């Protein structure tokens, strides 16, 4: 458990961020805050400030737009992330990727472990690596544990695209970017993905760019 002196800089940092109003600036790859890992949340912000911070994360995520955002992506090294996915995709994509709508969720001190041995690979992007995407193979299902913003325990199995989202955001809290897990030969500009590799699965990209899928 952190001491009051340990907690003060984090609370001050969040207050400074929120003073600007509107969406928060998103930290880009290369900033050490994305690589240092995070401090487990233990009341550092207090209920009122935590609620304001969560709302700011939600506003920032939606404005980007994205389907998840972790506290380090706005420069705060706390183990907190938010997710939300309206999943506005064609039926073919929804079926292939298991992408179904996810309501707004707050993940506090999350951790995940694979469920089963199946791995699936799809193009993935990140708000902290704008303009680029790459294929990442991840467990098709994971068990997520942690708490919500009210301290209530979370112990839930996610599959399909929601499993990918919670893995991506939890990785951020461990100082891991999706590029660390990606197939290097798949790295493509977002424009190239839209123009060439917008299929439901990355099979054509794998053949053309010369990488293997699980």
Secondary structure as UniProt FT lines:
FT   HELIX           4..19
FT   TURN            29..30
FT   HELIX           32..34
FT   HELIX           46..64
FT   STRAND          68..70
FT   HELIX           71..74
FT   STRAND          80..85
FT   HELIX           91..97
FT   STRAND          102..114
FT   STRAND          119..125
FT   TURN            127..128
FT   TURN            130..131
FT   STRAND          132..139
FT   STRAND          141..147
FT   TURN            149..150
FT   STRAND          153..159
FT   HELIX           160..173
FT   TURN            174..175
FT   HELIX           178..181
FT   HELIX           184..186
FT   STRAND          188..189
FT   HELIX           190..196
FT   HELIX           203..209
//
